[in-house]
Amino acid sequence: MRLKSGIWVSAYLRRRHLDGTFAVVRRRGAEEAGAIFIKIARLDGTAELYGPAPQTAFDDSRPADRAFSPCFKQQPVPEAEAEAYLAREIRFDSDIWIVEIEDRAGRHMLDQVVP
């Protein structure tokens, strides 16, 4: 069984706050199963953006895990480009979550959170 989006986001924020990173929910999506996007603001005008991985990226032995993939082939991108991507996603699906992190090094730590 997969964690609800709201619970997963709470766990991710707590993890980021524990390591001293500024992290906020910029947009609250559907509590049960809204898609989650993670924007890493690098504080130099660029950003990295991660979204739900394609279905083919999931591990058959752990189908309930959340998997993320970069939204751009080359990261970081100008922050305006990341924002335009998110605006398109919102028009497509109004139930998405957007979590924004400020991290100059671009650490996403998506491999260290609750599955």
Summary of the structure (lengths in Angstrom):
residues: 115
radius of gyration: 13.5
end to end distance: 10.4
largest distance: 39.5
contacts: 313
relative contact order: 0.29
helix: 27%
strand: 26%
